[in-house]
Amino acid sequence: MNGRLATLLSRQEIYDCLLRFARGVDRLDRELFLSAFHPDAEIAAGPFVGDPEALADWAFALHRREQEATLHYLLNHACEIEGEQAHAETYYLFVGRLPGGDNWLAGGRYLDRFERRQGAWRIATRVNLVEFSSRVAGLPLPFADLPDLAENGLPARDRSDPSYARPLRNRRRRQIPEWES
């Protein structure tokens, strides 16, 4: 039982690491992004091959220049743990809102070798396999015309995003929508 519990805890720590990467890149939060990698990690992503610091420079500049918002979804996740190393395959779906309102969709898999160093699981090697990419016509954002929509804050690609608020509070007034028949 103790071995199974240790494996489950390691799997969760590895998945939490992947979530830090995804949130870090979507919020353009360099510290959070880098916390997913060992400093000497090697990453191959599209035309980029290098270390985490250089990846952050390249990826953040790309996302700032090419998209107004991004969402990295983590999907199927398989993980094999052997001692202080683990190999994971994580499917992803990327959505980026382009200037002008269209969306860029891409999907693929992150192949990662994790290492546990000083008790912390982080990515030591990453290979990003892109399976597809497409451009999709955008639609207006739903409910964008609500007069108090911004009371809880608007999505942001920095620490002003409402997800960083502690404690989280609802500042919008209570209302029940009336639906047309």
Backbone bond lengths (Angstrom), bond angles and torsions (degrees), N, CA, C in turn:
res aa  C-N    CA-C-N  psi(-1)  N-CA   C-N-CA  omega(-1)  CA-C   N-CA-C  phi
1 M - - - 1.456 - - 1.531 111.76 -
2 N 1.331 117.59 -41.58 1.465 119.70 -178.91 1.521 111.78 -62.37
3 G 1.355 117.86 -38.17 1.456 121.47 177.51 1.509 111.89 -65.18
4 R 1.325 117.24 -41.13 1.465 120.88 178.66 1.520 110.75 -66.33
5 L 1.314 116.84 -41.01 1.463 120.75 178.97 1.530 110.22 -64.92
6 A 1.323 117.48 -42.54 1.466 120.87 178.26 1.529 110.31 -61.62
7 T 1.339 117.01 -39.71 1.470 120.58 178.32 1.515 110.65 -64.72
8 L 1.329 117.36 -43.72 1.469 120.25 178.44 1.525 111.70 -62.48
9 L 1.316 116.96 -41.65 1.468 120.01 178.64 1.529 110.50 -64.29
10 S 1.317 116.98 -41.61 1.471 120.09 177.63 1.520 110.92 -63.68
11 R 1.334 117.33 -43.78 1.469 120.30 178.28 1.527 110.41 -58.84
12 Q 1.335 117.42 -42.28 1.466 120.22 179.98 1.528 110.94 -66.70
13 E 1.322 117.79 -40.87 1.466 120.85 177.93 1.528 110.85 -63.01
14 I 1.322 117.09 -38.09 1.463 121.33 177.88 1.525 110.06 -66.86
15 Y 1.324 116.93 -44.14 1.468 119.61 178.71 1.535 110.71 -65.35
16 D 1.323 117.56 -40.10 1.468 120.91 176.06 1.529 110.66 -59.49
17 C 1.321 116.91 -36.91 1.461 121.43 177.12 1.528 110.42 -62.50
18 L 1.338 116.30 -44.47 1.470 120.40 177.50 1.525 111.25 -62.26
19 L 1.328 117.04 -38.13 1.464 120.52 178.09 1.527 111.10 -66.14
20 R 1.339 117.81 -37.33 1.474 120.26 176.39 1.523 110.28 -61.64
21 F 1.338 116.59 -42.42 1.464 120.06 176.81 1.525 110.57 -57.85
22 A 1.351 116.92 -52.01 1.467 120.99 -175.43 1.528 110.99 -62.66
23 R 1.304 116.96 -46.97 1.472 119.93 179.84 1.527 110.31 -65.84
24 G 1.320 116.32 -40.76 1.459 120.16 -179.99 1.519 112.80 -59.52
25 V 1.327 116.87 -42.50 1.466 119.17 -179.35 1.529 110.43 -73.31
26 D 1.338 118.25 -37.68 1.469 119.93 179.76 1.520 112.50 -68.98
27 R 1.315 118.14 -35.23 1.466 121.39 179.53 1.530 111.20 -91.86
28 L 1.342 116.96 0.39 1.465 122.36 -175.29 1.532 110.14 51.81
29 D 1.319 114.60 43.76 1.463 123.54 -179.48 1.534 107.23 -100.29
30 R 1.299 115.27 96.85 1.466 121.44 -173.88 1.527 112.67 -58.76
31 E 1.309 117.14 -44.92 1.468 120.90 -178.58 1.532 110.91 -61.11
32 L 1.322 116.61 -46.56 1.463 120.81 179.68 1.532 110.15 -64.63
33 F 1.314 117.03 -45.15 1.464 122.71 178.64 1.535 110.46 -55.93
34 L 1.327 116.76 -51.20 1.461 120.80 -176.73 1.525 112.43 -66.94
35 S 1.339 117.29 -23.89 1.469 119.95 -179.51 1.529 112.23 -67.24
36 A 1.322 118.13 -11.19 1.462 121.74 178.68 1.533 112.10 -84.69
37 F 1.326 118.01 -12.69 1.460 121.63 -173.19 1.527 110.84 -121.53
38 H 1.317 116.02 147.70 1.460 119.80 164.86 1.529 106.23 -71.45
39 P 1.334 118.67 144.90 1.468 120.45 -176.57 1.529 114.05 -56.16
40 D 1.324 118.11 -29.19 1.463 120.92 -178.74 1.525 112.85 -97.24
41 A 1.337 117.46 17.14 1.464 121.22 -179.62 1.518 110.60 -63.29
42 E 1.330 115.02 152.29 1.459 121.22 174.77 1.519 107.58 -115.75
43 I 1.348 115.38 129.03 1.465 121.33 -174.74 1.523 108.81 -126.69
44 A 1.341 115.56 135.01 1.465 122.14 172.80 1.523 106.65 -119.47
45 A 1.331 116.78 112.11 1.466 122.54 -177.20 1.523 108.68 -139.05
46 G 1.335 116.66 107.84 1.457 119.44 -176.86 1.514 109.74 58.31
47 P 1.335 118.26 -131.26 1.461 120.13 -179.31 1.528 113.07 -77.10
48 F 1.339 117.56 -9.29 1.458 121.80 -175.38 1.527 111.34 -87.45
49 V 1.330 116.42 135.73 1.459 123.10 167.35 1.521 106.22 -139.63
50 G 1.331 116.08 122.32 1.458 118.68 -179.11 1.514 111.89 173.30
51 D 1.333 114.76 -158.11 1.466 121.47 -176.07 1.529 110.94 -96.91
52 P 1.337 117.41 171.11 1.472 120.42 -175.60 1.534 115.01 -59.87
53 E 1.320 117.89 -40.56 1.466 120.14 179.82 1.524 110.87 -61.34
54 A 1.320 116.20 -46.75 1.468 120.37 179.46 1.525 110.50 -67.16
55 L 1.337 117.49 -35.74 1.461 120.69 176.68 1.520 110.59 -62.28
56 A 1.328 117.15 -44.06 1.464 120.22 178.46 1.529 110.08 -59.83
57 D 1.316 117.36 -45.93 1.473 120.47 178.55 1.526 110.57 -56.92
58 W 1.335 116.23 -50.48 1.462 121.53 -176.68 1.523 112.07 -66.94
59 A 1.334 116.99 -50.38 1.473 120.79 -174.99 1.531 111.49 -67.34
60 F 1.331 117.86 -42.15 1.460 119.46 -178.84 1.526 110.29 -65.73
61 A 1.325 117.67 -40.44 1.476 120.48 177.96 1.525 110.09 -63.27
62 L 1.319 116.81 -43.06 1.465 121.24 178.54 1.521 110.84 -60.48
63 H 1.333 116.97 -49.16 1.471 120.26 -177.65 1.528 111.71 -67.30
64 R 1.314 118.60 -36.67 1.474 120.56 177.04 1.525 111.06 -65.44
65 R 1.319 115.92 -40.66 1.464 121.41 -176.37 1.528 112.39 -76.39
66 E 1.311 118.23 -39.03 1.460 122.10 -169.34 1.524 115.11 -100.26
67 Q 1.338 119.04 -22.24 1.468 120.78 -176.22 1.524 110.95 -133.95
68 E 1.323 114.31 149.12 1.462 120.63 175.35 1.523 111.47 -88.63
69 A 1.320 117.20 -22.48 1.470 122.94 177.77 1.518 107.51 -157.81
70 T 1.333 116.50 151.69 1.461 120.47 177.39 1.523 109.92 -138.48
71 L 1.319 114.70 150.54 1.460 122.37 173.58 1.523 107.45 -136.22
72 H 1.307 116.51 122.92 1.460 122.77 174.66 1.525 107.62 -106.52
73 Y 1.323 116.27 111.31 1.467 121.58 178.87 1.520 108.68 -95.90
74 L 1.323 117.15 132.84 1.455 122.25 174.52 1.519 107.68 -100.66
75 L 1.329 116.05 131.09 1.459 121.02 -172.31 1.528 109.90 -117.41
76 N 1.318 118.37 -123.88 1.467 121.62 -178.92 1.524 109.61 -54.85
77 H 1.320 115.63 139.92 1.462 119.85 -177.58 1.519 109.03 -141.38
78 A 1.319 116.06 120.71 1.460 122.24 174.99 1.517 108.12 -118.64
79 C 1.314 116.18 140.38 1.457 119.87 -174.59 1.526 109.46 -145.29
80 E 1.321 115.95 127.53 1.462 122.41 176.25 1.519 107.71 -113.99
81 I 1.318 115.70 119.43 1.465 121.07 -177.24 1.525 108.91 -107.33
82 E 1.342 114.98 128.98 1.460 121.36 176.27 1.524 107.53 -134.45
83 G 1.316 115.36 97.57 1.459 119.80 -179.81 1.512 111.47 66.04
84 E 1.326 115.23 -121.65 1.468 121.52 -176.83 1.523 112.47 -95.30
85 Q 1.339 116.74 9.90 1.467 121.51 176.86 1.520 109.42 -124.65
86 A 1.316 115.35 152.21 1.462 120.79 174.71 1.520 107.93 -144.89
87 H 1.313 115.50 148.50 1.463 121.84 174.14 1.514 107.60 -118.55
88 A 1.328 116.03 128.99 1.463 121.08 -176.62 1.522 110.17 -129.31
89 E 1.328 113.74 146.32 1.454 121.90 171.55 1.519 105.86 -124.03
90 T 1.328 116.44 119.90 1.457 121.41 -176.91 1.520 108.90 -126.89
91 Y 1.330 116.18 119.23 1.455 121.07 176.44 1.529 108.00 -73.71
92 Y 1.335 115.86 146.42 1.466 119.23 177.11 1.518 110.21 -136.92
93 L 1.315 113.84 155.98 1.457 123.19 170.24 1.519 106.00 -127.18
94 F 1.309 116.19 125.43 1.462 122.21 179.30 1.523 108.50 -109.80
95 V 1.335 115.90 134.63 1.459 122.30 173.70 1.523 106.97 -128.65
96 G 1.331 115.62 126.62 1.456 121.06 176.34 1.517 109.74 -125.87
97 R 1.333 116.82 130.97 1.464 120.24 175.66 1.521 108.15 -85.12
98 L 1.315 115.12 120.94 1.456 121.67 -176.94 1.523 110.62 -87.90
99 P 1.330 118.04 153.32 1.462 119.10 172.24 1.527 109.18 -55.43
100 G 1.308 117.10 133.82 1.457 121.01 -176.44 1.518 112.55 100.24
101 G 1.338 117.49 -12.40 1.457 120.21 172.18 1.510 117.64 103.61
102 D 1.339 119.25 -14.48 1.459 119.36 176.46 1.525 109.73 -72.01
103 N 1.329 115.61 168.52 1.460 121.62 -179.33 1.521 110.11 -122.59
104 W 1.307 114.98 144.27 1.449 121.99 174.49 1.518 106.51 -105.67
105 L 1.319 117.21 123.16 1.461 122.86 176.59 1.517 108.44 -109.99
106 A 1.299 116.23 138.82 1.455 121.04 174.10 1.519 107.41 -147.08
107 G 1.286 115.92 147.69 1.453 120.56 178.22 1.504 110.00 -139.79
108 G 1.307 114.53 152.91 1.449 119.10 -179.96 1.504 110.71 -178.88
109 R 1.323 114.31 -155.01 1.453 120.25 -177.77 1.526 110.07 -137.67
110 Y 1.313 115.60 139.54 1.459 122.03 169.30 1.520 106.78 -94.88
111 L 1.319 116.73 122.27 1.453 121.73 171.92 1.517 106.07 -103.71
112 D 1.327 116.52 116.95 1.460 121.00 -172.91 1.519 111.49 -126.12
113 R 1.331 114.12 140.08 1.465 120.55 166.15 1.520 105.90 -106.13
114 F 1.298 115.36 118.25 1.461 121.95 178.13 1.519 109.12 -98.17
115 E 1.311 115.72 149.83 1.458 121.59 170.63 1.522 108.17 -131.47
116 R 1.327 114.50 141.04 1.471 119.38 173.82 1.520 106.49 -96.95
117 R 1.329 114.54 112.71 1.465 121.71 178.12 1.515 108.17 -120.85
118 Q 1.298 116.41 132.00 1.466 122.06 -179.04 1.527 110.24 49.15
119 G 1.338 116.08 39.66 1.458 122.19 175.38 1.518 115.83 82.25
120 A 1.338 118.73 -0.03 1.467 121.06 -176.08 1.526 110.86 -116.28
121 W 1.345 115.82 126.46 1.460 121.30 174.04 1.524 108.97 -81.23
122 R 1.340 115.17 126.79 1.463 120.98 175.27 1.517 108.82 -145.79
123 I 1.325 115.11 163.46 1.458 121.06 -179.65 1.525 109.45 -74.15
124 A 1.344 115.61 129.29 1.464 121.97 176.35 1.527 110.84 -103.83
125 T 1.330 116.95 -32.95 1.464 122.15 177.51 1.520 107.90 -144.04
126 R 1.330 116.46 135.00 1.464 121.21 176.12 1.518 109.64 -132.10
127 V 1.340 114.42 135.88 1.457 122.61 170.04 1.520 106.05 -123.27
128 N 1.324 116.88 123.45 1.461 122.10 -179.18 1.530 108.18 -100.54
129 L 1.327 116.11 117.36 1.459 121.42 177.20 1.522 108.58 -102.30
130 V 1.326 117.49 118.26 1.463 121.91 178.45 1.528 107.80 -92.13
131 E 1.334 116.34 123.34 1.462 122.11 -177.82 1.531 111.93 -94.89
132 F 1.355 117.18 -33.76 1.463 119.95 179.09 1.517 109.30 -159.24
133 S 1.326 114.49 163.13 1.458 121.57 177.08 1.521 107.20 -154.92
134 S 1.328 117.04 139.26 1.462 119.74 178.41 1.522 109.87 -156.16
135 R 1.317 114.19 162.21 1.463 121.53 176.35 1.521 107.14 -109.97
136 V 1.334 116.05 133.28 1.463 121.84 -176.15 1.526 108.21 -125.98
137 A 1.334 115.72 135.08 1.463 120.20 178.37 1.522 109.90 -60.68
138 G 1.318 116.54 136.69 1.450 121.62 179.60 1.516 112.42 -88.38
139 L 1.308 114.50 161.52 1.461 122.57 175.25 1.522 108.17 -121.79
140 P 1.332 118.05 160.56 1.471 118.88 176.00 1.527 110.38 -60.08
141 L 1.323 115.70 147.40 1.464 119.95 177.99 1.528 109.73 -66.81
142 P 1.331 117.82 132.32 1.467 119.38 179.20 1.525 110.93 -66.13
143 F 1.300 116.15 143.87 1.471 124.75 176.32 1.529 113.48 64.68
144 A 1.334 118.62 13.54 1.465 120.94 -178.76 1.518 112.14 -63.29
145 D 1.326 117.59 -18.84 1.459 120.65 -177.36 1.530 113.17 -91.24
146 L 1.319 119.23 2.45 1.471 120.40 178.41 1.527 109.45 -65.83
147 P 1.338 117.59 131.19 1.459 119.32 -174.52 1.523 114.51 -65.28
148 D 1.331 119.15 -27.86 1.467 119.80 -177.28 1.532 112.45 -110.05
149 L 1.318 117.68 18.14 1.461 121.28 -176.23 1.526 112.37 -57.47
150 A 1.313 117.59 -36.10 1.466 121.27 -176.28 1.523 113.91 -81.43
151 E 1.325 117.88 -1.79 1.473 119.73 -177.64 1.527 112.80 -58.25
152 N 1.332 117.65 -32.06 1.468 121.01 178.51 1.522 111.96 -92.41
153 G 1.311 116.19 6.68 1.454 120.97 -178.27 1.510 109.87 96.50
154 L 1.302 115.24 159.46 1.461 121.40 178.80 1.526 109.56 -110.80
155 P 1.316 116.70 154.63 1.458 118.12 176.92 1.525 110.72 -54.76
156 A 1.322 115.82 138.85 1.466 121.01 -179.75 1.522 108.99 -142.45
157 R 1.303 115.46 153.98 1.460 121.00 179.82 1.519 110.28 -100.90
158 D 1.323 115.32 46.67 1.454 122.48 176.98 1.531 107.66 -162.92
159 R 1.304 117.42 -168.89 1.468 120.74 -175.93 1.529 113.87 -77.03
160 S 1.334 117.09 1.86 1.468 118.87 171.76 1.530 111.07 -83.30
161 D 1.331 117.86 -5.28 1.460 121.79 176.73 1.532 109.13 -60.21
162 P 1.338 118.09 139.61 1.464 120.77 -178.31 1.529 114.83 -56.48
163 S 1.323 118.45 -21.46 1.470 120.20 -179.55 1.524 112.87 -66.13
164 Y 1.325 118.61 -17.24 1.454 121.82 178.79 1.535 112.41 -88.59
165 A 1.320 118.28 -10.05 1.475 121.82 -176.55 1.526 109.98 -66.31
166 R 1.315 116.40 129.94 1.460 122.55 175.59 1.512 108.76 -135.13
167 P 1.298 120.52 124.02 1.458 124.45 -8.25 1.533 110.04 -76.04
168 L 1.322 116.09 151.24 1.458 121.12 176.68 1.520 108.70 -70.19
169 R 1.322 116.28 133.18 1.463 121.04 178.63 1.528 108.77 -134.99
170 N 1.319 115.75 148.38 1.452 121.36 172.42 1.517 108.35 -89.68
171 R 1.311 117.55 124.98 1.462 122.09 -179.75 1.527 111.88 -108.27
172 R 1.305 117.64 -2.22 1.462 120.94 178.69 1.517 109.55 -81.43
173 R 1.322 115.66 149.04 1.462 119.35 178.43 1.523 109.90 -75.20
174 R 1.305 116.19 150.85 1.457 122.49 -179.39 1.521 109.48 -67.41
175 Q 1.323 116.17 133.38 1.458 120.87 177.80 1.520 108.90 -158.16
176 I 1.318 114.90 148.90 1.455 121.95 176.46 1.524 107.03 -116.70
177 P 1.338 116.63 119.59 1.462 119.11 -177.49 1.536 111.62 -65.17
178 E 1.301 114.27 143.49 1.469 119.67 172.40 1.512 106.80 -98.28
179 W 1.316 116.28 126.40 1.452 121.34 -178.96 1.513 109.39 -99.44
180 E 1.295 114.19 136.30 1.463 119.12 177.26 1.528 109.75 -72.34
181 S 1.336 115.80 142.52 1.470 119.36 179.81 1.495 110.55 -85.04
